[in-house]
Amino acid sequence: MAYMHYGRNVISRAVKEACLNKSDGALHPLRFAAQGLRYRRLEVILTTNMENLGKAGDTVKVAPGYFRNYLMPKLLAVPNIDKFAYLVREQRKIYLPKEEEEVKVEKETKQDMMKEYIDAVKRLDNGKLVLRRYFKVDNELREPVTKDEIISEVARQLLVRIEPENLHMPNPLSSLGEFQIPLRLPKSIPLPQGKIMWTLNVKIRRK
């Protein structure tokens, strides 16, 4: 709001100077408004956005009392004369932030979606999930690794979200070692040449 306060100060000084420079005794528009016209609406230029009135720079008609008692003291509007119209335009050019350019968002095509799926599957197939667990005798884990834990770690380590039905894991993993867990993925995702199925590599190490 700093630019708006500064702009109003400039307008205020211009108003005062215009009033003082009148040597022919003619009433300045602001003083004319201050006298009050009871049966005619005044045409003014808004210096800021106002609800139910308009945006800054718009020319609107308001009641003389409303302009005299509210808009003028707060410099929310000035009379619609050439001098103030020019001043308001120049202030807006200098102090108002630049309008954001409209960004057109293109819809994602089926080809783009398929590319994303393939990239995600490759991260699953080429990556390795590493878990650390406490174990008992003969490399047996104190607590087996469940499907839900695998899904959670895939999202954390590989940044890929999979559903429970994508993971073929009938039983929890109960020992240290390396495992290849088959992935159940849509047939529309092509397999590399020579590969029978997509798999997730999991290594469980001692903690």
Short mmCIF file of the C-alpha atoms (twelve columns), coordinates in Angstrom:
data_MODEL
# 
_entry.id   MODEL 
# 
loop_
_atom_site.group_PDB 
_atom_site.id 
_atom_site.type_symbol 
_atom_site.label_atom_id 
_atom_site.label_alt_id 
_atom_site.label_comp_id 
_atom_site.label_asym_id 
_atom_site.label_seq_id 
_atom_site.Cartn_x 
_atom_site.Cartn_y 
_atom_site.Cartn_z 
_atom_site.pdbx_PDB_model_num 
ATOM 1   C CA . MET A 1   0.000   0.000   0.000   1 
ATOM 2   C CA . ALA A 2   3.039   2.330   0.166   1 
ATOM 3   C CA . TYR A 3   2.722   3.362   -3.465  1 
ATOM 4   C CA . MET A 4   -0.947  4.245   -2.933  1 
ATOM 5   C CA . HIS A 5   -0.210  6.479   0.075   1 
ATOM 6   C CA . TYR A 6   2.571   8.172   -1.846  1 
ATOM 7   C CA . GLY A 7   0.276   8.706   -4.821  1 
ATOM 8   C CA . ARG A 8   -2.358  10.270  -2.616  1 
ATOM 9   C CA . ASN A 9   0.194   12.657  -1.131  1 
ATOM 10  C CA . VAL A 10  1.100   13.815  -4.637  1 
ATOM 11  C CA . ILE A 11  -2.555  14.330  -5.488  1 
ATOM 12  C CA . SER A 12  -3.136  16.184  -2.199  1 
ATOM 13  C CA . ARG A 13  -0.316  18.623  -2.938  1 
ATOM 14  C CA . ALA A 14  -1.640  19.158  -6.461  1 
ATOM 15  C CA . VAL A 15  -5.097  19.927  -5.095  1 
ATOM 16  C CA . LYS A 16  -3.769  22.483  -2.628  1 
ATOM 17  C CA . GLU A 17  -1.593  24.164  -5.232  1 
ATOM 18  C CA . ALA A 18  -4.486  24.343  -7.662  1 
ATOM 19  C CA . CYS A 19  -6.674  25.944  -5.034  1 
ATOM 20  C CA . LEU A 20  -4.042  28.539  -4.066  1 
ATOM 21  C CA . ASN A 21  -3.237  29.430  -7.666  1 
ATOM 22  C CA . LYS A 22  -6.792  30.525  -8.471  1 
ATOM 23  C CA . SER A 23  -6.505  34.333  -8.667  1 
ATOM 24  C CA . ASP A 24  -9.694  35.081  -10.564 1 
ATOM 25  C CA . GLY A 25  -11.913 34.197  -7.662  1 
ATOM 26  C CA . ALA A 26  -13.487 31.263  -9.480  1 
ATOM 27  C CA . LEU A 27  -14.294 28.277  -7.299  1 
ATOM 28  C CA . HIS A 28  -12.018 25.256  -7.662  1 
ATOM 29  C CA . PRO A 29  -13.925 21.992  -8.299  1 
ATOM 30  C CA . LEU A 30  -13.000 20.681  -4.849  1 
ATOM 31  C CA . ARG A 31  -14.324 23.811  -3.147  1 
ATOM 32  C CA . PHE A 32  -17.300 23.744  -5.440  1 
ATOM 33  C CA . ALA A 33  -17.970 20.200  -4.220  1 
ATOM 34  C CA . ALA A 34  -17.455 21.320  -0.648  1 
ATOM 35  C CA . GLN A 35  -20.254 23.858  -1.110  1 
ATOM 36  C CA . GLY A 36  -22.508 20.907  -1.892  1 
ATOM 37  C CA . LEU A 37  -24.861 20.361  -4.803  1 
ATOM 38  C CA . ARG A 38  -27.956 18.763  -3.428  1 
ATOM 39  C CA . TYR A 39  -29.701 17.812  -6.640  1 
ATOM 40  C CA . ARG A 40  -26.863 16.868  -8.970  1 
ATOM 41  C CA . ARG A 41  -24.385 13.989  -8.775  1 
ATOM 42  C CA . LEU A 42  -20.715 14.752  -9.197  1 
ATOM 43  C CA . GLU A 43  -18.434 13.042  -11.692 1 
ATOM 44  C CA . VAL A 44  -15.221 11.958  -9.969  1 
ATOM 45  C CA . ILE A 45  -12.158 9.776   -10.680 1 
ATOM 46  C CA . LEU A 46  -11.419 6.990   -8.194  1 
ATOM 47  C CA . THR A 47  -7.842  6.832   -6.944  1 
ATOM 48  C CA . THR A 48  -8.233  3.346   -5.462  1 
ATOM 49  C CA . ASN A 49  -10.405 0.269   -5.940  1 
ATOM 50  C CA . MET A 50  -13.712 0.617   -4.085  1 
ATOM 51  C CA . GLU A 51  -16.398 -2.007  -3.667  1 
ATOM 52  C CA . ASN A 52  -19.706 -1.145  -5.330  1 
ATOM 53  C CA . LEU A 53  -18.121 1.878   -7.047  1 
ATOM 54  C CA . GLY A 54  -15.345 0.746   -9.359  1 
ATOM 55  C CA . LYS A 55  -11.636 0.342   -9.839  1 
ATOM 56  C CA . ALA A 56  -8.877  2.917   -9.504  1 
ATOM 57  C CA . GLY A 57  -8.928  5.211   -12.526 1 
ATOM 58  C CA . ASP A 58  -12.635 4.694   -13.236 1 
ATOM 59  C CA . THR A 59  -14.871 7.748   -13.678 1 
ATOM 60  C CA . VAL A 60  -18.056 7.448   -11.611 1 
ATOM 61  C CA . LYS A 61  -20.890 9.669   -10.414 1 
ATOM 62  C CA . VAL A 62  -21.468 10.089  -6.673  1 
ATOM 63  C CA . ALA A 63  -23.559 12.230  -4.375  1 
ATOM 64  C CA . PRO A 64  -21.907 15.567  -3.461  1 
ATOM 65  C CA . GLY A 65  -22.177 14.834  0.262   1 
ATOM 66  C CA . TYR A 66  -20.531 11.435  -0.112  1 
ATOM 67  C CA . PHE A 67  -17.656 12.987  -2.050  1 
ATOM 68  C CA . ARG A 68  -17.337 15.933  0.330   1 
ATOM 69  C CA . ASN A 69  -17.515 13.992  3.600   1 
ATOM 70  C CA . TYR A 70  -15.829 10.712  2.731   1 
ATOM 71  C CA . LEU A 71  -14.082 10.419  -0.628  1 
ATOM 72  C CA . MET A 72  -12.388 13.828  -0.740  1 
ATOM 73  C CA . PRO A 73  -10.934 13.910  2.839   1 
ATOM 74  C CA . LYS A 74  -9.370  10.470  2.317   1 
ATOM 75  C CA . LEU A 75  -8.349  11.254  -1.278  1 
ATOM 76  C CA . LEU A 76  -10.178 8.181   -2.497  1 
ATOM 77  C CA . ALA A 77  -11.436 10.217  -5.457  1 
ATOM 78  C CA . VAL A 78  -10.750 13.540  -7.199  1 
ATOM 79  C CA . PRO A 79  -12.923 15.712  -9.463  1 
ATOM 80  C CA . ASN A 80  -13.080 14.653  -13.082 1 
ATOM 81  C CA . ILE A 81  -11.012 17.420  -14.656 1 
ATOM 82  C CA . ASP A 82  -8.094  17.080  -17.067 1 
ATOM 83  C CA . LYS A 83  -5.403  17.893  -14.526 1 
ATOM 84  C CA . PHE A 84  -6.449  15.222  -12.033 1 
ATOM 85  C CA . ALA A 85  -7.257  12.668  -14.731 1 
ATOM 86  C CA . TYR A 86  -3.709  12.984  -16.081 1 
ATOM 87  C CA . LEU A 87  -2.228  12.828  -12.578 1 
ATOM 88  C CA . VAL A 88  -4.143  9.675   -11.654 1 
ATOM 89  C CA . ARG A 89  -3.098  7.957   -14.896 1 
ATOM 90  C CA . GLU A 90  0.580   8.786   -14.327 1 
ATOM 91  C CA . GLN A 91  0.498   7.633   -10.707 1 
ATOM 92  C CA . ARG A 92  -1.008  4.304   -11.725 1 
ATOM 93  C CA . LYS A 93  1.681   3.759   -14.354 1 
ATOM 94  C CA . ILE A 94  4.473   4.346   -11.844 1 
ATOM 95  C CA . TYR A 95  3.254   2.814   -8.607  1 
ATOM 96  C CA . LEU A 96  0.799   0.063   -9.440  1 
ATOM 97  C CA . PRO A 97  2.368   -3.413  -9.715  1 
ATOM 98  C CA . LYS A 98  2.462   -4.921  -13.165 1 
ATOM 99  C CA . GLU A 99  -0.451  -7.159  -13.957 1 
ATOM 100 C CA . GLU A 100 0.405   -10.830 -14.018 1 
ATOM 101 C CA . GLU A 101 0.440   -12.324 -17.453 1 
ATOM 102 C CA . GLU A 102 -2.283  -14.821 -18.099 1 
ATOM 103 C CA . VAL A 103 -0.857  -18.320 -18.135 1 
ATOM 104 C CA . LYS A 104 -2.585  -20.842 -20.319 1 
ATOM 105 C CA . VAL A 105 -2.572  -24.307 -18.816 1 
ATOM 106 C CA . GLU A 106 -2.581  -26.997 -21.430 1 
ATOM 107 C CA . LYS A 107 -4.398  -30.205 -20.666 1 
ATOM 108 C CA . GLU A 108 -2.233  -33.253 -20.211 1 
ATOM 109 C CA . THR A 109 -2.526  -35.613 -23.163 1 
ATOM 110 C CA . LYS A 110 -2.708  -39.401 -22.991 1 
ATOM 111 C CA . GLN A 111 0.797   -39.586 -24.415 1 
ATOM 112 C CA . ASP A 112 2.110   -37.343 -21.619 1 
ATOM 113 C CA . MET A 113 0.372   -39.457 -18.978 1 
ATOM 114 C CA . MET A 114 1.771   -42.673 -20.438 1 
ATOM 115 C CA . LYS A 115 5.278   -41.198 -20.442 1 
ATOM 116 C CA . GLU A 116 4.913   -40.314 -16.755 1 
ATOM 117 C CA . TYR A 117 3.726   -43.849 -15.952 1 
ATOM 118 C CA . ILE A 118 6.659   -45.416 -17.794 1 
ATOM 119 C CA . ASP A 119 9.167   -43.139 -16.059 1 
ATOM 120 C CA . ALA A 120 7.670   -44.032 -12.663 1 
ATOM 121 C CA . VAL A 121 7.757   -47.764 -13.413 1 
ATOM 122 C CA . LYS A 122 11.391  -47.532 -14.502 1 
ATOM 123 C CA . ARG A 123 12.263  -45.880 -11.197 1 
ATOM 124 C CA . LEU A 124 10.591  -48.767 -9.399  1 
ATOM 125 C CA . ASP A 125 12.276  -51.419 -11.512 1 
ATOM 126 C CA . ASN A 126 15.774  -49.909 -11.513 1 
ATOM 127 C CA . GLY A 127 15.789  -48.612 -7.967  1 
ATOM 128 C CA . LYS A 128 16.336  -50.465 -4.728  1 
ATOM 129 C CA . LEU A 129 14.361  -50.087 -1.549  1 
ATOM 130 C CA . VAL A 130 16.576  -50.357 1.537   1 
ATOM 131 C CA . LEU A 131 15.081  -51.113 4.945   1 
ATOM 132 C CA . ARG A 132 16.831  -51.572 8.287   1 
ATOM 133 C CA . ARG A 133 15.327  -53.885 10.881  1 
ATOM 134 C CA . TYR A 134 16.229  -55.563 14.164  1 
ATOM 135 C CA . PHE A 135 16.656  -59.324 13.854  1 
ATOM 136 C CA . LYS A 136 16.731  -62.441 15.972  1 
ATOM 137 C CA . VAL A 137 18.554  -65.721 15.504  1 
ATOM 138 C CA . ASP A 138 19.166  -67.002 11.933  1 
ATOM 139 C CA . ASN A 139 18.521  -63.571 10.358  1 
ATOM 140 C CA . GLU A 140 14.864  -63.709 11.325  1 
ATOM 141 C CA . LEU A 141 13.306  -60.288 11.792  1 
ATOM 142 C CA . ARG A 142 11.776  -59.326 15.124  1 
ATOM 143 C CA . GLU A 143 8.891   -57.741 13.251  1 
ATOM 144 C CA . PRO A 144 8.117   -58.725 9.645   1 
ATOM 145 C CA . VAL A 145 7.887   -56.075 6.911   1 
ATOM 146 C CA . THR A 146 4.321   -55.654 5.718   1 
ATOM 147 C CA . LYS A 147 2.919   -54.558 2.362   1 
ATOM 148 C CA . ASP A 148 1.805   -51.247 3.841   1 
ATOM 149 C CA . GLU A 149 5.364   -50.516 5.000   1 
ATOM 150 C CA . ILE A 150 6.729   -51.299 1.530   1 
ATOM 151 C CA . ILE A 151 4.206   -48.934 -0.096  1 
ATOM 152 C CA . SER A 152 5.082   -46.199 2.378   1 
ATOM 153 C CA . GLU A 153 8.834   -46.591 1.792   1 
ATOM 154 C CA . VAL A 154 8.382   -46.616 -1.994  1 
ATOM 155 C CA . ALA A 155 6.732   -43.210 -1.752  1 
ATOM 156 C CA . ARG A 156 9.454   -41.907 0.578   1 
ATOM 157 C CA . GLN A 157 12.572  -43.330 -1.093  1 
ATOM 158 C CA . LEU A 158 11.617  -43.642 -4.754  1 
ATOM 159 C CA . LEU A 159 9.006   -40.848 -4.895  1 
ATOM 160 C CA . VAL A 160 6.469   -43.093 -6.586  1 
ATOM 161 C CA . ARG A 161 2.965   -43.738 -5.346  1 
ATOM 162 C CA . ILE A 162 1.647   -47.257 -5.763  1 
ATOM 163 C CA . GLU A 163 -1.554  -48.939 -4.650  1 
ATOM 164 C CA . PRO A 164 -1.748  -52.212 -2.647  1 
ATOM 165 C CA . GLU A 165 -3.075  -54.044 -5.713  1 
ATOM 166 C CA . ASN A 166 0.106   -53.079 -7.647  1 
ATOM 167 C CA . LEU A 167 2.244   -55.122 -5.263  1 
ATOM 168 C CA . HIS A 168 2.135   -58.932 -5.397  1 
ATOM 169 C CA . MET A 169 3.178   -59.756 -1.838  1 
ATOM 170 C CA . PRO A 170 1.079   -62.557 -0.315  1 
ATOM 171 C CA . ASN A 171 3.111   -62.688 2.908   1 
ATOM 172 C CA . PRO A 172 5.199   -60.186 4.887   1 
ATOM 173 C CA . LEU A 173 8.988   -60.301 4.573   1 
ATOM 174 C CA . SER A 174 10.336  -61.999 7.683   1 
ATOM 175 C CA . SER A 175 14.116  -62.270 7.196   1 
ATOM 176 C CA . LEU A 176 17.207  -60.264 6.249   1 
ATOM 177 C CA . GLY A 177 18.302  -60.343 2.613   1 
ATOM 178 C CA . GLU A 178 17.347  -59.148 -0.861  1 
ATOM 179 C CA . PHE A 179 13.966  -59.727 -2.460  1 
ATOM 180 C CA . GLN A 180 12.317  -59.140 -5.816  1 
ATOM 181 C CA . ILE A 181 8.659   -58.372 -5.384  1 
ATOM 182 C CA . PRO A 182 6.546   -58.692 -8.566  1 
ATOM 183 C CA . LEU A 183 4.613   -55.599 -9.602  1 
ATOM 184 C CA . ARG A 184 1.116   -55.867 -11.045 1 
ATOM 185 C CA . LEU A 185 0.828   -53.028 -13.526 1 
ATOM 186 C CA . PRO A 186 -1.486  -52.289 -16.470 1 
ATOM 187 C CA . LYS A 187 -0.674  -54.202 -19.637 1 
ATOM 188 C CA . SER A 188 -0.641  -50.902 -21.531 1 
ATOM 189 C CA . ILE A 189 2.768   -50.179 -19.968 1 
ATOM 190 C CA . PRO A 190 5.195   -51.996 -22.293 1 
ATOM 191 C CA . LEU A 191 7.904   -54.245 -20.851 1 
ATOM 192 C CA . PRO A 192 11.523  -53.830 -22.018 1 
ATOM 193 C CA . GLN A 193 12.751  -56.450 -24.445 1 
ATOM 194 C CA . GLY A 194 13.733  -59.673 -22.674 1 
ATOM 195 C CA . LYS A 195 11.959  -58.781 -19.437 1 
ATOM 196 C CA . ILE A 196 9.124   -61.018 -18.225 1 
ATOM 197 C CA . MET A 197 7.661   -58.772 -15.497 1 
ATOM 198 C CA . TRP A 198 8.215   -55.573 -13.589 1 
ATOM 199 C CA . THR A 199 9.746   -56.083 -10.142 1 
ATOM 200 C CA . LEU A 200 10.613  -54.056 -7.064  1 
ATOM 201 C CA . ASN A 201 14.023  -54.714 -5.499  1 
ATOM 202 C CA . VAL A 202 13.982  -54.664 -1.692  1 
ATOM 203 C CA . LYS A 203 16.969  -55.099 0.595   1 
ATOM 204 C CA . ILE A 204 16.497  -55.614 4.337   1 
ATOM 205 C CA . ARG A 205 19.631  -54.920 6.354   1 
ATOM 206 C CA . ARG A 206 20.537  -55.146 10.023  1 
ATOM 207 C CA . LYS A 207 19.728  -52.191 12.165  1 
# 
